[in-house]
Amino acid sequence: MKKWKLFFVLGLILLLAASGCSGKTPAAPQQPNAGSTHTTQPEIPAAEESEKYMQMDEATAVEMTASAIKTYWHVMTGGKPAEDGAPVQTFLVDGMEYRYLGSDLDTMEKLRAYLGQYFTGEAVEAFIEHARIIVQEGRTAQPNADGGSILQWDKATAELAKEAENMKQYEMKVPVGEGKEVQFQPVMVEMKREKGKAWFINTPPHELK
């Protein structure tokens, strides 16, 4: 065999051997890291206040009513103020000035759910009618007037006056004033157990102020 052919054959053999030794087995596709996979978890709704009131006695009735009154006055003062400090929008209906409620109460659904933490549906509807809350251009609104109360509900006392199945009435004595000037305002509050579970206030909120 001629010398140049010998070199050609030897070179070809070496080239094939080198490529076989350095060739890499294709890597298996990487599996995604289970720990790094992002999934959006649904938000867990906050427990409703009503879940605390599975039992009802004098002390619970006072605590519940005192908390409920705060929701009433939050509604009556217009709800959550605008974060940018924008003035409250007002408009006239039959000569009466109305204002829109804050973003936390700007639909009837939000309003009913907010008051429904403490009050029965019947009491909430009675309040909405009494307070003349309306829907204007898709938003809730109320007469443009504020108010307040001097009753000290957190210091009230309660006495069971009447009881029936799923219903209790308490006569509450709510202090007004301080020291020697203190007086006690009697207020009758009815509690109702709804759906055989939690207790709610069945007296409309505007009758408790």
C-alpha positions as CSV (number, residue, x, y, z in Angstrom):
1,M,0.0,0.0,0.0
2,K,1.3,3.4,-0.9
3,K,2.5,5.5,2.0
4,W,-0.1,8.3,1.5
5,K,-3.0,5.8,1.5
6,L,-1.7,4.4,4.8
7,F,-1.6,7.8,6.4
8,F,-5.1,8.5,5.2
9,V,-6.5,5.2,6.7
10,L,-4.7,5.7,10.0
11,G,-6.0,9.3,10.2
12,L,-9.5,8.2,9.5
13,I,-9.4,5.6,12.2
14,L,-8.0,8.0,14.8
15,L,-10.7,10.6,13.9
16,L,-13.5,8.0,14.4
17,A,-12.0,6.9,17.7
18,A,-11.7,10.4,19.0
19,S,-15.3,11.3,18.2
20,G,-16.6,8.2,19.8
21,C,-14.7,8.9,23.1
22,S,-15.7,12.5,23.4
23,G,-19.3,12.1,22.4
24,K,-21.7,12.9,25.2
25,T,-25.0,11.1,25.8
26,P,-27.8,13.6,25.5
27,A,-28.9,14.8,28.9
28,A,-32.4,13.8,30.0
29,P,-34.8,16.7,30.0
30,Q,-34.8,18.5,33.4
31,Q,-37.9,18.1,35.5
32,P,-39.3,21.3,36.9
33,N,-38.5,22.0,40.5
34,A,-41.6,21.3,42.4
35,G,-40.6,23.8,45.1
36,S,-40.3,26.6,42.6
37,T,-43.6,26.1,40.8
38,H,-45.8,29.1,41.4
39,T,-49.4,28.6,42.1
40,T,-51.9,31.2,43.2
41,Q,-53.7,30.2,46.3
42,P,-57.2,31.4,46.9
43,E,-57.5,33.9,49.6
44,I,-59.1,32.6,52.8
45,P,-62.0,34.8,53.7
46,A,-61.8,36.3,57.2
47,A,-64.0,34.7,59.8
48,E,-67.2,36.6,60.2
49,E,-67.8,38.3,63.5
50,S,-71.0,36.3,63.9
51,E,-69.1,33.1,64.4
52,K,-68.2,34.3,67.8
53,Y,-71.8,34.4,68.9
54,M,-72.8,30.8,69.0
55,Q,-73.9,31.2,72.6
56,M,-75.8,34.1,74.1
57,D,-75.9,35.4,77.6
58,E,-75.9,38.8,79.3
59,A,-72.2,39.6,78.9
60,T,-72.2,38.4,75.2
61,A,-75.3,40.5,74.4
62,V,-73.6,43.6,75.7
63,E,-70.3,42.9,73.9
64,M,-72.1,42.1,70.6
65,T,-74.4,45.2,70.8
66,A,-71.5,47.5,71.5
67,S,-69.6,46.2,68.5
68,A,-72.7,46.3,66.3
69,I,-73.3,50.0,67.2
70,K,-69.8,50.8,65.8
71,T,-70.8,49.4,62.4
72,Y,-74.0,51.4,62.5
73,W,-72.1,54.7,63.1
74,H,-69.5,53.8,60.4
75,V,-72.4,53.6,57.9
76,M,-74.1,56.7,59.2
77,T,-70.9,58.8,58.8
78,G,-70.4,57.7,55.2
79,G,-68.1,54.7,55.4
80,K,-64.4,54.7,54.4
81,P,-63.1,58.1,53.4
82,A,-61.4,58.5,50.0
83,E,-57.7,57.7,50.3
84,D,-56.7,60.6,48.2
85,G,-58.6,63.0,50.4
86,A,-61.1,63.9,47.6
87,P,-64.2,65.6,48.8
88,V,-67.4,63.6,49.2
89,Q,-69.6,63.7,46.1
90,T,-73.1,65.0,46.6
91,F,-76.2,65.4,44.6
92,L,-79.9,66.4,45.0
93,V,-82.9,64.1,45.1
94,D,-86.3,65.8,45.4
95,G,-84.6,68.8,47.0
96,M,-82.6,66.7,49.6
97,E,-78.8,66.6,49.4
98,Y,-77.3,63.1,49.2
99,R,-73.8,61.8,49.4
100,Y,-72.2,58.6,48.0
101,L,-71.0,56.1,50.6
102,G,-67.3,55.1,50.8
103,S,-65.7,52.4,48.7
104,D,-66.2,49.8,51.5
105,L,-70.0,50.3,51.4
106,D,-70.6,51.5,47.8
107,T,-73.0,48.7,46.8
108,M,-76.0,47.2,48.6
109,E,-74.3,43.9,48.7
110,K,-71.3,45.4,50.6
111,L,-73.6,47.3,52.9
112,R,-75.8,44.3,53.8
113,A,-72.8,42.1,54.3
114,Y,-71.1,44.6,56.6
115,L,-74.2,45.1,58.8
116,G,-75.1,41.5,58.5
117,Q,-72.1,40.6,60.7
118,Y,-74.2,41.5,63.6
119,F,-77.8,42.2,62.5
120,T,-80.5,39.9,61.0
121,G,-81.4,40.5,57.4
122,E,-84.8,41.8,58.6
123,A,-83.1,44.4,60.8
124,V,-80.8,45.5,58.0
125,E,-83.6,46.0,55.6
126,A,-85.6,48.0,58.1
127,F,-82.5,50.2,58.6
128,I,-81.9,50.7,54.9
129,E,-85.5,51.9,54.5
130,H,-85.4,54.1,57.6
131,A,-82.0,55.7,56.6
132,R,-83.3,56.3,53.1
133,I,-80.2,54.7,51.5
134,I,-80.6,54.6,47.7
135,V,-78.6,53.5,44.7
136,Q,-77.6,56.3,42.3
137,E,-75.7,55.6,39.1
138,G,-74.8,52.1,40.5
139,R,-73.5,53.4,43.9
140,T,-75.1,53.6,47.3
141,A,-75.9,57.0,48.7
142,Q,-77.4,58.4,51.9
143,P,-78.8,61.8,53.0
144,N,-75.8,64.2,53.7
145,A,-76.0,64.5,57.4
146,D,-73.9,63.2,60.3
147,G,-74.8,62.3,63.9
148,G,-73.5,60.7,67.0
149,S,-74.4,59.1,70.2
150,I,-73.6,59.8,73.9
151,L,-74.6,56.3,75.0
152,Q,-71.7,54.3,76.4
153,W,-72.6,50.9,75.1
154,D,-69.3,49.3,76.2
155,K,-70.3,50.0,79.8
156,A,-73.9,48.8,79.5
157,T,-75.5,46.0,81.6
158,A,-78.1,43.5,80.4
159,E,-80.8,41.5,82.0
160,L,-82.8,38.7,80.3
161,A,-86.4,39.9,79.9
162,K,-87.9,37.3,77.7
163,E,-86.9,34.0,76.1
164,A,-88.4,31.7,73.5
165,E,-87.0,29.2,71.0
166,N,-84.3,30.9,69.0
167,M,-85.1,34.3,70.5
168,K,-83.9,36.3,73.6
169,Q,-84.8,39.8,74.6
170,Y,-82.5,41.8,76.9
171,E,-83.3,44.9,78.8
172,M,-80.0,46.9,78.6
173,K,-79.2,49.9,80.8
174,V,-76.7,52.1,78.9
175,P,-74.9,54.8,80.9
176,V,-74.9,58.4,79.8
177,G,-72.6,61.0,81.4
178,E,-69.9,60.7,84.0
179,G,-69.5,60.6,87.7
180,K,-72.4,61.9,89.7
181,E,-74.1,63.0,86.5
182,V,-74.3,59.5,85.1
183,Q,-77.8,58.3,84.1
184,F,-78.9,55.0,82.5
185,Q,-80.9,54.7,79.3
186,P,-83.0,51.6,79.1
187,V,-82.9,49.9,75.7
188,M,-84.6,46.7,74.7
189,V,-82.5,44.5,72.4
190,E,-83.8,41.4,70.7
191,M,-81.5,38.5,69.7
192,K,-82.4,35.9,67.2
193,R,-80.7,32.6,66.4
194,E,-80.8,32.2,62.6
195,K,-80.6,28.9,60.8
196,G,-80.2,27.1,64.2
197,K,-76.7,28.4,64.5
198,A,-75.3,31.9,65.4
199,W,-77.1,34.7,67.2
200,F,-77.8,38.0,65.5
201,I,-79.4,41.3,66.7
202,N,-83.0,41.4,65.5
203,T,-83.5,45.0,66.6
204,P,-82.9,47.5,63.7
205,P,-79.6,49.5,64.4
206,H,-81.3,52.9,64.3
207,E,-83.4,51.9,67.3
208,L,-80.3,51.2,69.4
209,K,-78.5,54.5,68.9
